[in-house]
Amino acid sequence: MWPLSRRSRPKQTIDYGVMEGAEDVAAIPVDIGWSDVGSWASLPELLPADEAGNIVVGQHAGIDTHDTLVFAGNGKRLVATIGVERLVIVDTEAALADGANRWQFSPSPWGYPGR
């Protein structure tokens, strides 16, 4: 399977692609604190919020900013916010994006209903 290019390989999960054909397999139940970080919405479960409910990665200066996720991952510039609420801001070397915080689950970890 490895010599095939990425495009020609069939897409399948690790449990099916590897484990389905395995013999003499044993499983042991264990809680290892796994979290599948598959979206920005999962970060509130993993990162601490400040007293205003903001989750910040990188440099951020906020005035009257609440329940906002700021990801300034490149660390090269400051992200500043004024009067922002329930916003997701993602700043990388390639792009700066922001958008309404419309998490895809409810209830929200920040205490307001998802939209």
DOMARDO-987155 format. One record per residue (C-alpha): residue in one letter; y, x, z. Coordinates in steps of 0.5 Angstrom, whole numbers, plus 500, padded with zeros to 3 digits. Last residue first. Layout:
<pts>
<pt><nupa>A</nupa><y>Y</y><x>X</x><z>Z</z></pt>
...
</pts>
This chain:
<pts>
<pt><nupa>R</nupa><y>558</y><x>447</x><z>533</z></pt>
<pt><nupa>G</nupa><y>555</y><x>450</x><z>540</z></pt>
<pt><nupa>P</nupa><y>557</y><x>447</x><z>546</z></pt>
<pt><nupa>Y</nupa><y>561</y><x>451</x><z>551</z></pt>
<pt><nupa>G</nupa><y>558</y><x>455</x><z>557</z></pt>
<pt><nupa>W</nupa><y>558</y><x>462</x><z>554</z></pt>
<pt><nupa>P</nupa><y>551</y><x>462</x><z>553</z></pt>
<pt><nupa>S</nupa><y>552</y><x>456</x><z>548</z></pt>
<pt><nupa>P</nupa><y>547</y><x>450</x><z>550</z></pt>
<pt><nupa>S</nupa><y>546</y><x>450</x><z>544</z></pt>
<pt><nupa>F</nupa><y>544</y><x>454</x><z>538</z></pt>
<pt><nupa>Q</nupa><y>547</y><x>456</x><z>532</z></pt>
<pt><nupa>W</nupa><y>553</y><x>459</x><z>534</z></pt>
<pt><nupa>R</nupa><y>559</y><x>457</x><z>531</z></pt>
<pt><nupa>N</nupa><y>564</y><x>463</x><z>533</z></pt>
<pt><nupa>A</nupa><y>569</y><x>462</x><z>528</z></pt>
<pt><nupa>G</nupa><y>570</y><x>468</x><z>523</z></pt>
<pt><nupa>D</nupa><y>572</y><x>475</x><z>523</z></pt>
<pt><nupa>A</nupa><y>570</y><x>480</x><z>518</z></pt>
<pt><nupa>L</nupa><y>573</y><x>488</x><z>517</z></pt>
<pt><nupa>A</nupa><y>569</y><x>492</x><z>512</z></pt>
<pt><nupa>A</nupa><y>566</y><x>498</x><z>510</z></pt>
<pt><nupa>E</nupa><y>568</y><x>503</x><z>516</z></pt>
<pt><nupa>T</nupa><y>566</y><x>497</x><z>521</z></pt>
<pt><nupa>D</nupa><y>570</y><x>492</x><z>524</z></pt>
<pt><nupa>V</nupa><y>566</y><x>485</x><z>526</z></pt>
<pt><nupa>I</nupa><y>570</y><x>480</x><z>530</z></pt>
<pt><nupa>V</nupa><y>567</y><x>473</x><z>532</z></pt>
<pt><nupa>L</nupa><y>572</y><x>468</x><z>535</z></pt>
<pt><nupa>R</nupa><y>571</y><x>463</x><z>541</z></pt>
<pt><nupa>E</nupa><y>578</y><x>464</x><z>543</z></pt>
<pt><nupa>V</nupa><y>584</y><x>468</x><z>540</z></pt>
<pt><nupa>G</nupa><y>591</y><x>468</x><z>543</z></pt>
<pt><nupa>I</nupa><y>592</y><x>475</x><z>541</z></pt>
<pt><nupa>T</nupa><y>587</y><x>480</x><z>539</z></pt>
<pt><nupa>A</nupa><y>587</y><x>488</x><z>538</z></pt>
<pt><nupa>V</nupa><y>581</y><x>492</x><z>535</z></pt>
<pt><nupa>L</nupa><y>583</y><x>499</x><z>536</z></pt>
<pt><nupa>R</nupa><y>581</y><x>504</x><z>531</z></pt>
<pt><nupa>K</nupa><y>575</y><x>510</x><z>530</z></pt>
<pt><nupa>G</nupa><y>570</y><x>507</x><z>534</z></pt>
<pt><nupa>N</nupa><y>566</y><x>505</x><z>528</z></pt>
<pt><nupa>G</nupa><y>562</y><x>499</x><z>531</z></pt>
<pt><nupa>A</nupa><y>568</y><x>495</x><z>533</z></pt>
<pt><nupa>F</nupa><y>564</y><x>489</x><z>535</z></pt>
<pt><nupa>V</nupa><y>569</y><x>484</x><z>538</z></pt>
<pt><nupa>L</nupa><y>565</y><x>477</x><z>541</z></pt>
<pt><nupa>T</nupa><y>570</y><x>472</x><z>543</z></pt>
<pt><nupa>D</nupa><y>570</y><x>467</x><z>549</z></pt>
<pt><nupa>H</nupa><y>577</y><x>468</x><z>551</z></pt>
<pt><nupa>T</nupa><y>583</y><x>472</x><z>549</z></pt>
<pt><nupa>D</nupa><y>590</y><x>471</x><z>552</z></pt>
<pt><nupa>I</nupa><y>592</y><x>478</x><z>550</z></pt>
<pt><nupa>G</nupa><y>586</y><x>483</x><z>548</z></pt>
<pt><nupa>A</nupa><y>586</y><x>490</x><z>547</z></pt>
<pt><nupa>H</nupa><y>579</y><x>493</x><z>544</z></pt>
<pt><nupa>Q</nupa><y>575</y><x>499</x><z>543</z></pt>
<pt><nupa>G</nupa><y>568</y><x>499</x><z>542</z></pt>
<pt><nupa>V</nupa><y>563</y><x>493</x><z>543</z></pt>
<pt><nupa>V</nupa><y>566</y><x>488</x><z>547</z></pt>
<pt><nupa>I</nupa><y>563</y><x>481</x><z>549</z></pt>
<pt><nupa>N</nupa><y>569</y><x>476</x><z>552</z></pt>
<pt><nupa>G</nupa><y>568</y><x>471</x><z>557</z></pt>
<pt><nupa>A</nupa><y>575</y><x>472</x><z>560</z></pt>
<pt><nupa>E</nupa><y>572</y><x>476</x><z>566</z></pt>
<pt><nupa>D</nupa><y>568</y><x>481</x><z>561</z></pt>
<pt><nupa>A</nupa><y>562</y><x>479</x><z>558</z></pt>
<pt><nupa>P</nupa><y>555</y><x>483</x><z>559</z></pt>
<pt><nupa>L</nupa><y>551</y><x>485</x><z>553</z></pt>
<pt><nupa>L</nupa><y>544</y><x>482</x><z>551</z></pt>
<pt><nupa>E</nupa><y>544</y><x>475</x><z>552</z></pt>
<pt><nupa>P</nupa><y>551</y><x>474</x><z>549</z></pt>
<pt><nupa>L</nupa><y>548</y><x>479</x><z>543</z></pt>
<pt><nupa>S</nupa><y>543</y><x>473</x><z>540</z></pt>
<pt><nupa>A</nupa><y>549</y><x>470</x><z>536</z></pt>
<pt><nupa>W</nupa><y>550</y><x>476</x><z>532</z></pt>
<pt><nupa>S</nupa><y>544</y><x>475</x><z>529</z></pt>
<pt><nupa>G</nupa><y>537</y><x>478</x><z>529</z></pt>
<pt><nupa>V</nupa><y>536</y><x>481</x><z>536</z></pt>
<pt><nupa>D</nupa><y>529</y><x>480</x><z>538</z></pt>
<pt><nupa>S</nupa><y>529</y><x>481</x><z>545</z></pt>
<pt><nupa>W</nupa><y>523</y><x>484</x><z>549</z></pt>
<pt><nupa>G</nupa><y>523</y><x>484</x><z>556</z></pt>
<pt><nupa>I</nupa><y>517</y><x>488</x><z>557</z></pt>
<pt><nupa>D</nupa><y>513</y><x>482</x><z>559</z></pt>
<pt><nupa>V</nupa><y>505</y><x>483</x><z>558</z></pt>
<pt><nupa>P</nupa><y>499</y><x>480</x><z>556</z></pt>
<pt><nupa>I</nupa><y>494</y><x>485</x><z>554</z></pt>
<pt><nupa>A</nupa><y>491</y><x>484</x><z>547</z></pt>
<pt><nupa>A</nupa><y>484</y><x>487</x><z>544</z></pt>
<pt><nupa>V</nupa><y>483</y><x>489</x><z>537</z></pt>
<pt><nupa>D</nupa><y>475</y><x>491</x><z>535</z></pt>
<pt><nupa>E</nupa><y>477</y><x>490</x><z>528</z></pt>
<pt><nupa>A</nupa><y>483</y><x>490</x><z>524</z></pt>
<pt><nupa>G</nupa><y>484</y><x>486</x><z>517</z></pt>
<pt><nupa>E</nupa><y>489</y><x>481</x><z>520</z></pt>
<pt><nupa>M</nupa><y>493</y><x>486</x><z>525</z></pt>
<pt><nupa>V</nupa><y>496</y><x>490</x><z>519</z></pt>
<pt><nupa>G</nupa><y>499</y><x>485</x><z>514</z></pt>
<pt><nupa>Y</nupa><y>498</y><x>479</x><z>518</z></pt>
<pt><nupa>D</nupa><y>501</y><x>482</x><z>525</z></pt>
<pt><nupa>I</nupa><y>506</y><x>486</x><z>521</z></pt>
<pt><nupa>T</nupa><y>509</y><x>480</x><z>517</z></pt>
<pt><nupa>Q</nupa><y>509</y><x>480</x><z>510</z></pt>
<pt><nupa>K</nupa><y>513</y><x>481</x><z>503</z></pt>
<pt><nupa>P</nupa><y>509</y><x>484</x><z>498</z></pt>
<pt><nupa>R</nupa><y>510</y><x>491</x><z>495</z></pt>
<pt><nupa>S</nupa><y>513</y><x>491</x><z>488</z></pt>
<pt><nupa>R</nupa><y>520</y><x>492</x><z>491</z></pt>
<pt><nupa>R</nupa><y>519</y><x>497</x><z>496</z></pt>
<pt><nupa>S</nupa><y>515</y><x>501</x><z>491</z></pt>
<pt><nupa>L</nupa><y>508</y><x>502</x><z>492</z></pt>
<pt><nupa>P</nupa><y>505</y><x>509</x><z>495</z></pt>
<pt><nupa>W</nupa><y>505</y><x>506</x><z>502</z></pt>
<pt><nupa>M</nupa><y>500</y><x>500</x><z>500</z></pt>
</pts>
